[in-house]
Structures are given as structure tokens and as C-alpha cells.
Amino acid sequence: MKKYVLVSFSLIVLMNLLSFSANAQQKKNLLFIMTDQQRYDALSIAGNTVLETPNLDRLAQQGAWFRNAYTPCAVCAPARSSILTGCTVENTGMRRNDRAYYYDEEEVMTMPTFDEILKEAGYTCEYYGKWHSLSSHTAVYTNPKQAAKNGKSVFGHGGQRYVHLDYLEGKEPIKELKPGELYDTMTKRPYSTDPLDKHHGMTDAELKASGERFPQCDMHGDLLIHKDNSLTAFQAKETIEALERLKDESFSITCSFHFPHAPMLPPEPYYSMYPAEDMIAPASISDDMANSPYRAANGRLDNPEYSDQEEIKYMISNYYGLVKEIDDWVGVILEKLDELGLAENTLVIFTSDHGEMLGSHGLREKNIFYEESAHIPLMIRLPGEIESKTAVDGYVSSVDLFATILDYMDMEEHPSDGISLRGLVEGFDTDHGEYVVTEWNYRGDIAPNYMIVKDGWKLMIPYSKSSSVINAMYDLGNDPHEMNNLLGSNPERDLYEERAEELRSCLLEWLEKNNSKHYKGVQERVLI
């Protein structure tokens, strides 16, 4: 009798173990793909008639595509820290890029990231590509390679660059420069300069003798390495290797592409894919900015080449090439998910930290609240839970992704400033999505500090009563290029007082909800 009881007990234990194992296998995975500096309309599904992004389009069509997604801050480290923690920039304390990595002068990012929460729940977490947040949150990542040959952490400043340089050794020997070529500061390999490049026509010796700075945003041209050895290819391959290695585990993998951030140096065939002569200059490139708070933003007055209707075409050509390269590799990553049988059980999120002006208003880079800088791509796929071809028009922020990830991964709700997007996706949330706010405060009130978009209207104001910064409001429906500021020096600004106050009231609601110290200043600001 005891023998039969023992056998029965053993069978029960075995069945429970098998059940536990099956449940572990059924836990959803997360694949988070993020680009750097990709604007909302750098997608063919968003109406771009030049750029072709079939793989990103397919991802959007197989899940939910958010037409009105905005960055919490159009600056790298602040945006990324908000995405990771689900908290506003003010509440993370990551107000500027130089607080990333090993900043310790005051408390920054004291809250957990979504990966830290997932790690506690038994997930294996790995992260590839650009980090650009506080490095103390990276202990959860089990990447096989934690440092470059020079000892630099993959999660430290320049970490992605150093591991890529190690990878290039033996694959791309450093060649002597030919006429018209300079060295790319990221790969240390030659590139052929475009006329838009700040140092076009200079030799390497002349450049060194000049003592001029050589920032990434001044570099435009053809990177002379094989496409399979580019930084984008390298980061995608790392992600694919992680998928293969972790296919039998519950995982959270992030692929954080550096591009289409500067330097604007795509390799062939991407460099020639969108000929510069065929590109069309932005409609707002000749905006005189007379009634704009951004007239001198991003060095606009000192960089007239970005207002040149012919030269800007080189930047557009290169930018599109970089996005196309990413799209191709995203396709390879998604195919690997399919091949490994992981697609049906993996939450895939694609977004960007912020956009790129790309010559709009004669501006380059980001840092501001115009659509090209603040409006970003966002798509989420989870077969069986998110219906295909779901288009969401509500206004959302990537601050919401933290809560969204925990929701779809069946984790307990965790305190954050964002709201899960599931309600908008499934149609039962009728409140969230009414408006969205973007912020940037570290320079003080010498520039607009808050942007709020609601019902196609955008308000941009500083956070103090005393600031001399021009108030701005745009009717995006009738003025999509934001060239007609309805406030500021507009003689008819009184006609828009009611609309401006409506937007301000929503902004005040948002500030109060997030315990902002700037509530009173915004409340007292004179709009008209």
C-alpha cells in the first residue's frame, strides 16, 4: 500500500513540476527596440512618400500603431530615463545629458526601471546598444560582454562605441585617407564628405591644424565600411544572438540603435539609396522665425547651411538611408523571432527617444517642441492580445510605456507617472489620450519649458511669470508646419485667449498630478 501511495505522491510532484515549468514557459517575453532621433514621419506608414520602411510598417499593421505619440523630453538621457522608469523628467531628476552614467551630485533616478522589476520576477534581462541613462540601474543585465577591451563598461559613456571598435578590428583595417575623405570619430574609419559637412574640402592635416571642434552633428557623408560591419548591423546582430541564446528562458531584451542620430554617415548601399538631388527641402526651411521662441535655437543663426534648400537635401538623403538600414535589420530581428517560435509570446515595442528637425525651420537636431523634434513613432505588437491594424489617435507619451509593459507582461501595477496604453488599444479608456505634455527644464526659463498638445492645438510656454520667452500656440490642423504663432506678437492674439487658457488648464492638471514645483509659475504666466 505504501508503495502505491509513494508512486501517487511522486506523480503529483512530477505533475506540479511540469505545470510549473509550463507556466514558466508561458510567461511573455519583451523585445524593446528603440532608435535614437527618429521623427514620427520617418516611416512610410506615416505618409512618407520617399522613405520605405516595410518592416516597421508590418510591425505597426500586426499590432497597435500610435499616430500621436510624443517624447517626454526631446533630449536623449532625460527621455530614456523617463521611458525606463515611467516617471516625468522632473521626477527622475535626469534633466540633462551630463547627468547620465555616473552622476552622483544629487539624487537622480531613485525609482526602479521596468527591467529591474522584471528581473525580480525571474526574467533574464539583456540590453544592447546605446544606454545613456544612470549606470547604477544596469546590474540587472546579463550581457555576455560587459566591457570593451579597453576596460570601458558597455553601460558607460561611449560604451557602445568601444565594443564596436573591438568588433571592427580585423574586419575593417584603418585605411589611409584619399582626397575628399576624413575619419569618422565613431568608427575611426574613413568617410567621404558631403558638401553639407562642416569640414568638406579640408584634409585631415588641415582639420587638426585648425583646432576646430568636430562634433557628430557636423558630419555628413558616405561611411566607407561594409554594411554588415556598421554600428546598426553590429547592434542588431548582438540582439539576434541574445534571442538565440535566451529562446528557452523568459527574457526582456532591448535593442537600442544609435542611429539615425548623427553622425549622418550611412554606408553603401544606404548612402546612395535616396539620392540627394531627389530629396525635397522642408516646407518651413525658410521660416524667418520672427515670432518664434526658437529663433536662435540649436545654433540656428550660426549654421545657415541648414536653411539652404539645396544643401539640406544631403542630410535628408543620409537620414533616410540610416532609417532604411534600421528597417532592414528590424526585419531580420523579427524573422528570427518567427524562426525561433517566439513571436506569438513576445511583446514587441518599437519607438524612438525623440525626433530630428532635419532642416525644418532651418534647424538641425532636437531639444525643442516642434513636431519634428517632439513627435515620435510608436508601435506595439502582441499576437492574441493586441488586434492587428489597431490605429490609436489618442495623445500618448513614452512615459506610458513603463506601465504598459508591466500591464501586458501580467505584472502587478507599480507606482509611476504614466498610464498603461492597454485601455486606448482596446477602446475601454475614454479619458487617457485627451492631451500630452512634453517638458525640458534644465536651462531654466530662457526657452519654452512645457508643451501641451490637445485637439490639434499646441501651446508652448516657459514655467515662470517673469520669463521674456515668447509664448507660442499653433493650430496644427491648419498650420502643420508651425509657421504661424497665434500668440506672441500676433496682433490678433486676443482671439485665441480662450483656447490658450483651455490648454493651460490641462497643463496645470498634469503638473498637479505629477507634484511639479512649477505649478504656480505656469498658473501665473501671462499668455495674452
C-alpha positions as CSV (number, residue, x, y, z in Angstrom):
1,M,0.0,0.0,0.0
2,K,2.8,2.4,1.0
3,K,4.4,1.7,-2.4
4,Y,1.2,2.9,-4.2
5,V,1.0,6.0,-2.0
6,L,4.6,6.8,-2.8
7,V,4.1,6.4,-6.5
8,S,1.0,8.5,-6.4
9,F,2.7,11.2,-4.4
10,S,5.7,11.1,-6.9
11,L,3.3,11.5,-9.8
12,I,1.6,14.5,-8.2
13,V,5.0,16.2,-7.5
14,L,6.1,15.5,-11.1
15,M,2.8,16.9,-12.5
16,N,3.2,20.0,-10.4
17,L,6.8,20.5,-11.6
18,L,5.7,20.0,-15.2
19,S,2.9,22.5,-14.6
20,F,5.3,25.0,-13.0
21,S,7.7,24.5,-16.0
22,A,4.9,25.0,-18.5
23,N,3.7,28.2,-16.7
24,A,7.3,29.5,-16.7
25,Q,7.5,28.9,-20.4
26,Q,4.1,30.7,-20.9
27,K,5.4,33.9,-19.3
28,K,5.5,36.6,-22.0
29,N,8.8,37.9,-23.3
30,L,9.7,41.5,-24.1
31,L,11.6,42.8,-27.1
32,F,12.1,46.5,-26.8
33,I,13.5,48.2,-29.9
34,M,14.4,51.9,-29.8
35,T,16.1,54.2,-32.2
36,D,17.7,57.5,-31.5
37,Q,16.4,60.7,-33.1
38,Q,13.8,59.2,-35.4
39,R,11.0,61.6,-36.1
40,Y,7.3,60.5,-36.3
41,D,7.1,60.8,-40.1
42,A,10.3,58.8,-40.9
43,L,8.0,55.9,-41.7
44,S,6.2,55.1,-44.9
45,I,3.1,54.1,-42.9
46,A,3.1,57.6,-41.5
47,G,2.7,59.0,-45.1
48,N,6.4,59.5,-46.1
49,T,6.3,59.0,-49.8
50,V,10.1,58.7,-50.2
51,L,11.3,56.6,-47.3
52,E,10.4,52.9,-47.4
53,T,10.1,51.1,-44.1
54,P,8.2,47.8,-44.9
55,N,9.3,46.0,-41.7
56,L,8.3,48.8,-39.3
57,D,5.1,49.2,-41.3
58,R,4.4,45.4,-40.9
59,L,5.0,45.7,-37.2
60,A,2.5,48.5,-37.0
61,Q,0.0,46.6,-39.0
62,Q,0.3,43.5,-36.9
63,G,-0.4,45.4,-33.7
64,A,-1.1,48.9,-32.5
65,W,0.3,52.0,-34.1
66,F,0.1,55.2,-32.2
67,R,-0.3,58.2,-34.5
68,N,0.1,60.8,-31.8
69,A,3.0,59.6,-29.6
70,Y,5.3,62.2,-28.1
71,T,8.6,62.1,-26.2
72,P,8.6,63.2,-22.6
73,C,11.6,65.3,-23.4
74,A,13.3,65.9,-26.7
75,V,16.8,65.1,-25.2
76,C,18.4,61.7,-25.0
77,A,19.2,61.0,-21.4
78,P,16.1,62.6,-19.9
79,A,13.8,60.8,-22.4
80,R,15.4,57.4,-21.9
81,S,15.3,57.7,-18.2
82,S,11.6,58.5,-18.3
83,I,10.9,55.6,-20.6
84,L,12.8,53.2,-18.3
85,T,11.1,54.4,-15.1
86,G,7.7,55.7,-16.2
87,C,8.3,59.0,-14.4
88,T,8.4,62.6,-15.6
89,V,11.8,64.2,-16.2
90,E,11.3,66.5,-13.2
91,N,10.6,63.4,-11.0
92,T,13.6,61.4,-12.3
93,G,15.9,64.3,-11.9
94,M,17.6,63.4,-15.2
95,R,17.2,66.9,-16.6
96,R,20.1,66.9,-18.9
97,N,22.5,64.6,-20.7
98,D,25.5,65.2,-18.4
99,R,23.6,63.5,-15.6
100,A,23.7,60.2,-17.3
101,Y,26.1,57.3,-16.5
102,Y,27.8,58.0,-13.2
103,Y,26.3,61.3,-11.9
104,D,26.1,61.4,-8.1
105,E,25.9,65.1,-7.1
106,E,22.2,64.7,-6.1
107,E,19.5,62.1,-6.2
108,V,18.7,61.0,-9.7
109,M,16.5,58.1,-10.8
110,T,15.8,56.7,-7.4
111,M,12.9,54.6,-8.8
112,P,13.3,51.2,-10.4
113,T,13.3,50.6,-14.2
114,F,10.9,48.1,-15.8
115,D,13.8,45.7,-16.3
116,E,14.7,45.8,-12.6
117,I,11.1,44.8,-11.9
118,L,11.1,42.1,-14.5
119,K,14.4,40.8,-13.2
120,E,12.8,40.4,-9.7
121,A,10.0,38.3,-11.4
122,G,12.5,35.9,-12.8
123,Y,13.3,37.4,-16.2
124,T,16.7,37.3,-17.9
125,C,17.4,40.9,-19.0
126,E,19.9,41.9,-21.6
127,Y,20.4,45.3,-23.2
128,Y,22.3,46.1,-26.4
129,G,23.3,49.5,-27.9
130,K,23.0,53.0,-26.5
131,W,22.3,53.2,-22.8
132,H,22.6,56.9,-21.9
133,S,20.9,56.8,-18.5
134,L,22.1,56.2,-15.0
135,S,24.6,53.3,-15.0
136,S,23.7,52.1,-11.5
137,H,20.5,50.6,-13.0
138,T,22.4,48.2,-15.2
139,A,23.3,45.5,-12.7
140,V,20.3,43.5,-13.9
141,Y,21.7,43.0,-17.4
142,T,23.5,39.7,-18.0
143,N,25.1,40.6,-21.4
144,P,28.0,38.1,-22.0
145,K,30.2,41.1,-22.8
146,Q,30.2,43.7,-20.0
147,A,33.2,45.7,-21.1
148,A,35.3,46.6,-24.2
149,K,38.9,45.6,-24.5
150,N,40.0,48.9,-23.0
151,G,38.0,48.2,-19.9
152,K,35.2,50.6,-20.6
153,S,31.8,49.4,-19.5
154,V,29.2,48.7,-22.2
155,F,26.9,50.8,-20.0
156,G,29.3,53.7,-19.5
157,H,29.9,56.8,-21.6
158,G,30.9,55.7,-25.1
159,G,30.5,52.0,-24.2
160,Q,28.7,51.1,-27.4
161,R,31.4,52.8,-29.5
162,Y,34.2,50.9,-27.8
163,V,32.7,47.4,-28.2
164,H,32.0,48.2,-31.8
165,L,35.6,49.3,-32.3
166,D,36.7,46.0,-30.9
167,Y,34.4,44.3,-33.4
168,L,35.9,46.2,-36.3
169,E,39.4,45.0,-35.6
170,G,40.4,42.6,-38.4
171,K,37.2,43.3,-40.3
172,E,37.8,46.9,-41.3
173,P,41.5,47.8,-41.4
174,I,42.1,51.5,-40.9
175,K,42.9,52.9,-44.3
176,E,44.8,56.0,-45.4
177,L,42.6,58.8,-46.4
178,K,42.0,59.8,-50.0
179,P,41.2,63.3,-51.3
180,G,37.7,64.2,-50.0
181,E,37.8,61.9,-47.1
182,L,38.0,62.4,-43.3
183,Y,38.0,60.0,-40.4
184,D,34.7,59.3,-38.7
185,T,35.2,59.9,-35.0
186,M,32.9,57.0,-34.0
187,T,34.5,54.2,-36.1
188,K,37.9,55.8,-36.8
189,R,37.3,54.7,-40.4
190,P,37.2,57.0,-43.5
191,Y,34.1,58.6,-44.8
192,S,33.6,60.7,-48.0
193,T,32.3,64.1,-47.1
194,D,29.2,65.7,-48.5
195,P,29.0,69.5,-49.2
196,L,26.9,69.9,-46.0
197,D,29.8,68.6,-43.9
198,K,31.4,71.4,-41.9
199,H,34.8,70.3,-43.0
200,H,34.1,69.4,-46.6
201,G,37.1,70.1,-48.7
202,M,39.6,70.0,-45.8
203,T,42.3,67.5,-45.4
204,D,42.8,65.6,-42.1
205,A,46.0,67.7,-41.5
206,E,44.2,70.9,-42.1
207,L,41.4,69.9,-39.8
208,K,43.9,69.1,-37.0
209,A,45.8,72.3,-37.6
210,S,42.6,74.4,-37.4
211,G,41.9,73.1,-33.9
212,E,38.2,73.2,-34.7
213,R,35.7,71.0,-32.8
214,F,34.5,68.0,-34.8
215,P,31.1,67.1,-33.2
216,Q,28.9,64.3,-34.6
217,C,26.2,66.7,-35.9
218,D,28.7,68.3,-38.3
219,M,29.5,65.1,-40.1
220,H,27.7,64.2,-43.3
221,G,28.7,61.7,-46.0
222,D,29.4,58.1,-47.0
223,L,30.9,55.8,-44.4
224,L,33.4,53.7,-46.2
225,I,32.9,50.3,-44.4
226,H,30.9,47.2,-45.4
227,K,27.3,47.5,-44.5
228,D,27.5,44.3,-42.4
229,N,30.1,45.9,-40.1
230,S,28.2,49.1,-39.4
231,L,27.1,50.0,-35.9
232,T,23.5,49.3,-36.7
233,A,24.4,45.9,-38.1
234,F,26.5,45.2,-35.0
235,Q,23.8,46.1,-32.6
236,A,21.2,44.1,-34.5
237,K,23.5,41.0,-34.5
238,E,24.0,41.3,-30.8
239,T,20.2,41.3,-30.4
240,I,19.8,38.3,-32.6
241,E,22.5,36.4,-30.7
242,A,20.6,37.2,-27.5
243,L,17.4,35.8,-28.9
244,E,19.0,32.6,-29.9
245,R,20.7,32.2,-26.5
246,L,17.7,33.0,-24.4
247,K,15.0,31.3,-26.5
248,D,14.2,28.8,-23.8
249,E,14.1,31.4,-21.0
250,S,11.7,34.2,-20.1
251,F,13.5,37.3,-21.3
252,S,13.5,41.1,-21.7
253,I,15.9,42.2,-24.5
254,T,16.4,45.8,-25.5
255,C,18.0,46.7,-28.9
256,S,18.8,50.4,-28.6
257,F,20.1,51.6,-32.0
258,H,22.4,54.6,-32.1
259,F,21.0,55.8,-35.4
260,P,19.5,57.8,-37.1
261,H,21.3,60.1,-34.7
262,A,24.3,62.0,-36.0
263,P,26.9,61.4,-37.5
264,M,24.8,61.2,-40.6
265,L,27.1,58.6,-42.2
266,P,25.3,55.7,-43.8
267,P,27.4,53.1,-45.6
268,E,26.6,51.8,-49.1
269,P,24.1,50.8,-50.4
270,Y,22.2,53.1,-48.0
271,Y,24.2,56.1,-48.8
272,S,23.0,56.1,-52.4
273,M,19.6,54.7,-51.8
274,Y,17.9,58.1,-51.7
275,P,19.8,60.5,-54.0
276,A,20.2,63.9,-52.6
277,E,19.0,65.6,-55.8
278,D,15.7,63.8,-55.4
279,M,15.0,65.0,-51.8
280,I,12.6,67.8,-51.1
281,A,13.5,70.6,-48.6
282,P,11.1,71.1,-45.7
283,A,8.2,73.5,-46.3
284,S,9.3,75.5,-43.2
285,I,13.0,75.7,-44.1
286,S,12.8,79.4,-44.9
287,D,10.7,80.4,-41.9
288,D,12.0,83.7,-40.6
289,M,11.1,82.7,-37.1
290,A,10.3,86.4,-36.2
291,N,7.5,85.4,-33.8
292,S,9.0,82.1,-32.5
293,P,10.7,81.3,-29.2
294,Y,13.2,79.2,-31.2
295,R,14.7,81.7,-33.5
296,A,18.2,81.1,-32.2
297,A,17.7,77.5,-31.0
298,N,20.3,74.8,-31.8
299,G,22.8,77.3,-33.1
300,R,20.4,78.2,-35.9
301,L,21.8,81.6,-36.6
302,D,25.4,80.3,-36.7
303,N,24.6,77.4,-39.0
304,P,22.9,78.9,-42.1
305,E,23.7,75.8,-44.2
306,Y,20.7,74.0,-42.5
307,S,18.5,76.7,-44.1
308,D,19.9,76.1,-47.5
309,Q,17.3,74.4,-49.7
310,E,20.0,72.5,-51.7
311,E,22.5,71.6,-49.0
312,I,19.8,70.2,-46.6
313,K,19.0,67.6,-49.2
314,Y,22.2,65.8,-48.3
315,M,21.2,65.5,-44.7
316,I,17.7,64.2,-45.7
317,S,19.3,61.7,-48.0
318,N,21.6,60.3,-45.3
319,Y,19.0,60.3,-42.6
320,Y,16.6,58.3,-44.8
321,G,19.5,55.9,-45.6
322,L,20.1,55.4,-41.9
323,V,16.4,54.7,-41.1
324,K,16.2,52.3,-44.1
325,E,19.2,50.4,-42.7
326,I,17.5,50.1,-39.3
327,D,14.3,48.9,-41.0
328,D,16.1,46.2,-42.9
329,W,17.7,44.9,-39.6
330,V,14.4,45.1,-37.7
331,G,13.1,42.8,-40.4
332,V,15.9,40.3,-39.7
333,I,15.2,40.5,-36.0
334,L,11.5,39.9,-36.4
335,E,12.3,37.0,-38.8
336,K,14.5,35.5,-36.0
337,L,11.6,35.7,-33.6
338,D,9.4,33.8,-36.1
339,E,12.1,31.2,-36.7
340,L,12.6,30.5,-33.0
341,G,8.8,30.3,-32.4
342,L,8.8,33.3,-30.1
343,A,6.7,35.8,-32.0
344,E,3.3,34.7,-30.6
345,N,4.5,35.1,-27.0
346,T,6.7,38.2,-27.2
347,L,5.6,41.8,-26.6
348,V,7.4,43.9,-29.2
349,I,7.7,47.6,-28.8
350,F,9.3,50.0,-31.3
351,T,9.8,53.6,-30.6
352,S,12.4,56.4,-30.6
353,D,13.6,58.7,-27.8
354,H,12.9,61.9,-29.7
355,G,12.9,63.3,-33.3
356,E,15.1,65.3,-35.6
357,M,14.4,68.7,-37.1
358,L,16.2,67.8,-40.4
359,G,16.2,71.4,-41.7
360,S,12.6,72.2,-40.7
361,H,12.7,75.9,-39.7
362,G,16.3,75.9,-40.7
363,L,17.1,73.8,-37.6
364,R,19.0,70.5,-37.0
365,E,18.9,68.1,-34.1
366,K,16.2,68.1,-31.4
367,N,15.8,69.9,-27.9
368,I,12.7,71.8,-28.9
369,F,8.9,71.3,-29.0
370,Y,8.3,71.5,-32.8
371,E,6.6,68.4,-34.2
372,E,9.8,67.2,-35.9
373,S,11.6,67.1,-32.6
374,A,8.9,66.0,-30.1
375,H,6.6,63.7,-32.1
376,I,7.9,60.1,-32.3
377,P,7.0,56.7,-33.8
378,L,5.4,54.1,-31.5
379,M,4.0,50.7,-32.3
380,I,3.3,47.7,-30.0
381,R,2.7,44.1,-31.1
382,L,1.4,41.2,-29.0
383,P,-0.4,38.5,-31.0
384,G,-3.6,37.3,-29.4
385,E,-3.9,40.3,-27.2
386,I,-3.5,43.3,-29.5
387,E,-5.6,43.1,-32.6
388,S,-3.8,43.8,-35.9
389,K,-4.3,47.1,-37.7
390,T,-5.2,48.9,-34.5
391,A,-4.6,52.6,-35.0
392,V,-4.7,54.8,-31.9
393,D,-5.3,58.5,-32.4
394,G,-5.2,59.5,-28.7
395,Y,-2.3,61.6,-27.4
396,V,0.3,59.5,-25.6
397,S,3.8,59.8,-24.1
398,S,6.5,57.3,-23.9
399,V,6.3,57.8,-20.2
400,D,3.3,55.5,-20.5
401,L,5.5,52.6,-21.8
402,F,6.6,51.5,-18.3
403,A,3.0,50.9,-17.1
404,T,2.1,49.4,-20.5
405,I,4.9,46.8,-20.3
406,L,4.0,45.8,-16.7
407,D,0.4,45.5,-17.7
408,Y,0.9,43.3,-20.8
409,M,3.5,41.2,-19.0
410,D,0.9,40.4,-16.3
411,M,2.9,42.1,-13.6
412,E,1.5,43.9,-10.6
413,E,0.9,47.7,-11.1
414,H,3.9,49.7,-9.9
415,P,3.8,53.5,-9.0
416,S,4.6,55.7,-12.0
417,D,3.6,58.9,-13.7
418,G,2.4,57.1,-16.8
419,I,-0.8,55.2,-17.6
420,S,-1.0,51.8,-19.4
421,L,-1.9,52.2,-23.0
422,R,-4.0,49.0,-23.0
423,G,-7.1,50.9,-22.4
424,L,-6.6,53.0,-25.6
425,V,-5.6,50.0,-27.6
426,E,-8.7,48.0,-26.5
427,G,-11.0,51.1,-26.5
428,F,-12.2,51.0,-22.9
429,D,-10.2,54.0,-21.7
430,T,-12.1,57.2,-22.7
431,D,-10.1,59.6,-20.5
432,H,-6.4,58.9,-21.3
433,G,-5.2,60.4,-24.5
434,E,-7.0,63.7,-24.3
435,Y,-3.7,65.6,-24.3
436,V,0.0,65.1,-24.0
437,V,2.8,67.1,-22.3
438,T,6.5,67.3,-23.1
439,E,8.9,69.1,-20.9
440,W,12.5,70.4,-20.7
441,N,13.6,72.5,-17.8
442,Y,17.4,72.4,-17.2
443,R,18.2,75.6,-19.0
444,G,15.7,77.5,-16.8
445,D,13.1,79.8,-18.3
446,I,15.2,81.1,-21.1
447,A,13.3,78.8,-23.5
448,P,9.9,77.2,-23.5
449,N,9.7,74.6,-20.7
450,Y,6.4,73.0,-21.4
451,M,4.5,71.9,-24.5
452,I,0.9,70.6,-24.4
453,V,-1.0,69.2,-27.4
454,K,-4.8,68.8,-27.4
455,D,-7.3,68.5,-30.1
456,G,-4.7,69.6,-32.7
457,W,-3.7,72.7,-30.8
458,K,-0.2,73.1,-29.3
459,L,0.8,75.6,-26.6
460,M,4.5,76.2,-25.7
461,I,5.4,78.3,-22.7
462,P,8.1,78.8,-20.0
463,Y,7.4,77.9,-16.4
464,S,7.7,81.4,-14.9
465,K,5.7,84.6,-14.9
466,S,8.8,86.8,-15.4
467,S,10.4,85.0,-18.4
468,S,10.8,87.1,-21.6
469,V,10.4,84.0,-23.8
470,I,7.7,84.3,-26.4
471,N,4.5,82.3,-25.8
472,A,3.6,80.2,-28.7
473,M,0.4,78.4,-29.9
474,Y,-0.2,76.6,-33.1
475,D,-3.2,75.2,-34.9
476,L,-1.7,72.0,-36.2
477,G,-4.7,71.2,-38.3
478,N,-4.4,74.3,-40.4
479,D,-0.7,75.0,-39.8
480,P,1.0,71.6,-39.7
481,H,4.5,73.2,-40.2
482,E,4.0,75.5,-37.2
483,M,4.9,78.7,-39.0
484,N,2.1,80.9,-37.7
485,N,2.3,81.6,-34.0
486,L,-1.1,82.7,-32.8
487,L,0.3,84.3,-29.7
488,G,3.4,86.4,-29.1
489,S,3.5,89.4,-31.4
490,N,0.4,88.3,-33.4
491,P,-1.9,91.4,-33.4
492,E,-4.9,89.1,-33.3
493,R,-3.7,87.0,-30.3
494,D,-6.7,88.1,-28.2
495,L,-8.9,85.9,-30.4
496,Y,-7.1,82.8,-29.1
497,E,-7.2,83.6,-25.4
498,E,-9.9,81.0,-24.6
499,R,-8.1,78.3,-26.5
500,A,-4.8,79.1,-24.8
501,E,-6.4,79.1,-21.4
502,E,-8.0,75.7,-22.1
503,L,-4.6,74.2,-22.9
504,R,-3.1,75.9,-19.8
505,S,-5.7,74.4,-17.6
506,C,-4.9,70.9,-18.9
507,L,-1.2,71.6,-18.3
508,L,-1.9,72.7,-14.8
509,E,-3.8,69.4,-14.2
510,W,-0.8,67.5,-15.4
511,L,1.6,69.4,-13.2
512,E,-0.6,69.0,-10.2
513,K,-0.9,65.2,-10.8
514,N,2.9,64.9,-11.0
515,N,3.6,67.1,-8.0
516,S,5.5,69.7,-10.0
517,K,7.2,72.6,-8.3
518,H,6.4,74.7,-11.4
519,Y,2.6,74.7,-11.0
520,K,2.4,78.2,-9.5
521,G,4.8,79.7,-12.2
522,V,2.7,78.2,-15.0
523,Q,-0.5,79.3,-13.3
524,E,0.7,83.0,-13.1
525,R,2.2,83.2,-16.6
526,V,0.5,85.8,-18.7
527,L,-0.4,84.2,-22.0
528,I,-2.0,87.1,-23.9
